Amino acid sequence: MDPVGAACLALAAMLFATKGIFAKQLYSMGVGFEALVTIRAVVALPLFWAFAHRGGGLAAVRSASPRAIVAAAAAGALCYYAGALLDFWALTMIDASIERVLIFSYPAMVVLFTSVRDRAPPSRRVLSATALSYIGIFFTMGGFDLVELRANLFGAMLVLGSALSYAIYFIVSEKYTREIGSAPFTVLAMTAAAACLVPHFWLTRDAGAELAAITPAAWMLLLVIGVVCMFIPASLQAEGVRRIGAQRGAVLSTVGPPTTVVLAWALLGERLNGWQWLGIA
């Protein structure tokens, strides 16, 4: 396995894991989830373009096939527009630690989808691991603690929908980052996501009033979440998937949930019950 690709994906997962912590803090400061997702994308987009330009990726963007452009744009809109809105909406309902465990149901989805795509049935070990991951999800949602389960159910369904979009993004990126490069693919994907998010925010919210109400401290956190929780990890992830593939990359990314659990415990004071710790394990 390429150690550079593995390191890129592990670091990306750990940086992505911090987004729930920042989101919870921004919600407490009066920032809505739609404003957060939109501003995050707008902050990160110029950085993606600058990075691609510096690495010579813009030539690859211009010479990319129409099929690659459409695939990257569709994957970006699905994952970083629809999936991101579902994920950050869920964070208004459930703990950041629970959200991060649930979003990492996507590695099992990636394994199953690639098995279907490659017409290679997963091994018994893979099927057992997949089943175990979903048992873990059930317990993380509250397990047999019905009060906890009901409290987390709708938010958990939103996160699982986001995980599905993430799995599809992973699989699409595996193919097209090898064709056009990781930076061009990411630029196209993030541009499509921002192109969807900005009109969505302006048409569905009182955007002017919401932006005017954001405090300087909240703007600083929004800048951090755009750079540290989107630009850097998305760039690292694309390069990691290009180097080692979607299946291995998805599995390596599971360092994310423990990172969030520890940060949520230390910074947000989140506490999980016994069933939820069992699910994480």
GINOR-V689292 format. One record per pair of residues at least 6 apart in sequence whose ideal C-beta (glycine too) atoms are under 6 Angstrom apart, sorted by the first residue. I is the first residue (numbers start at 1). J is the second residue. D is the distance in Angstrom with one decimal. If there is no record, write none. Layout:
i = <I:I>
j = <J:J>
d = <D:D>
This chain:
i = <1:2:2:5:5:5:6:8:8:8:9:9:9:9:10:10:11:12:12:12:13:13:13:14:15:15:15:16:16:17:17:17:17:18:19:20:20:20:20:20:21:21:21:22:22:23:23:24:24:26:26:26:29:31:33:33:33:34:34:35:36:37:37:37:38:38:39:40:40:40:41:41:41:42:43:43:44:44:44:45:45:47:48:48:48:49:51:52:52:52:55:57:57:57:60:60:60:61:64:68:68:68:69:71:71:72:72:72:72:73:73:75:75:75:76:76:76:76:77:77:77:78:79:79:79:80:81:81:81:82:83:83:83:86:86:86:87:89:90:90:90:90:91:93:94:94:95:96:96:97:97:97:97:98:99:100:100:100:101:101:101:102:102:102:103:103:104:104:105:105:106:106:106:107:107:108:108:109:110:110:110:110:111:111:113:114:115:136:139:139:139:140:140:141:141:141:142:142:142:142:143:145:170:170:171:173:173:174:174:174:176:177:177:177:177:178:182:182:182:185:186:186:201:240:241:264>
j = <244:243:244:240:243:244:252:236:239:240:240:249:252:253:252:255:236:233:236:237:253:255:256:259:228:232:233:233:256:100:256:259:260:229:229:91:96:99:100:260:96:263:267:221:225:88:91:96:268:36:218:221:218:218:88:89:92:201:205:210:88:84:85:88:197:201:222:225:226:230:193:194:197:194:223:226:226:230:231:190:194:231:186:187:190:187:183:58:183:187:183:181:183:184:180:181:184:184:180:176:179:180:188:172:176:176:185:188:189:188:192:169:172:189:189:190:192:193:192:193:196:165:165:166:169:193:193:196:197:165:162:165:166:158:161:162:162:158:99:155:158:159:99:155:152:155:270:260:264:260:261:264:270:140:159:256:257:260:140:257:280:137:156:159:159:163:254:257:137:163:163:166:167:250:251:130:133:167:167:170:246:250:126:247:171:247:122:279:275:278:279:276:279:149:152:156:148:149:152:275:275:275:246:250:246:185:241:241:245:246:185:185:238:241:242:242:238:239:242:238:234:238:207:249:249:270>
d = <5.7:4.4:5.2:4.6:2.9:4.0:5.7:4.3:5.1:3.6:3.5:4.9:4.5:5.6:5.6:5.2:5.7:4.0:3.9:4.1:4.0:5.1:3.8:4.9:6.0:5.8:4.0:4.7:5.9:5.7:4.1:4.0:4.3:5.7:4.0:5.7:3.2:5.4:5.9:5.8:5.8:5.1:5.7:5.7:4.6:6.0:4.9:5.5:5.7:5.6:5.9:5.5:4.6:5.4:4.1:5.4:5.7:5.4:5.7:5.0:5.9:5.0:5.7:5.2:4.5:4.2:4.9:5.3:4.7:5.4:5.6:4.4:5.1:6.0:5.9:2.9:4.6:4.3:4.2:5.7:4.9:4.4:5.8:4.9:5.0:5.9:6.0:5.6:4.3:4.6:5.3:5.8:3.7:4.5:5.1:5.0:4.2:4.5:4.7:5.1:5.7:5.2:5.9:5.6:5.4:5.8:4.9:3.7:4.9:5.5:3.7:4.7:4.2:5.5:2.8:5.8:4.2:4.5:4.6:5.8:5.1:4.8:4.6:5.6:3.8:3.5:4.6:4.0:5.6:5.9:4.3:3.1:5.9:4.6:4.9:4.3:4.0:5.7:5.8:4.3:3.9:4.6:5.5:3.6:5.2:3.8:4.8:5.8:4.6:5.5:4.4:4.1:5.3:5.8:5.4:5.9:4.7:3.5:4.7:4.6:5.6:6.0:5.6:4.1:5.5:5.1:5.5:5.1:5.5:4.8:4.2:4.5:4.2:3.7:5.4:4.3:4.7:3.7:4.9:5.2:5.4:4.1:5.7:5.8:5.6:5.6:4.5:4.5:5.0:4.9:3.0:5.3:3.3:5.6:4.7:4.9:3.1:3.6:5.5:6.0:3.5:5.2:4.7:5.8:5.3:6.0:5.2:5.4:5.7:3.9:5.2:4.8:5.5:6.0:3.9:5.8:3.7:4.4:4.7:5.9:5.8:4.6:5.5:5.4:4.6:4.1>
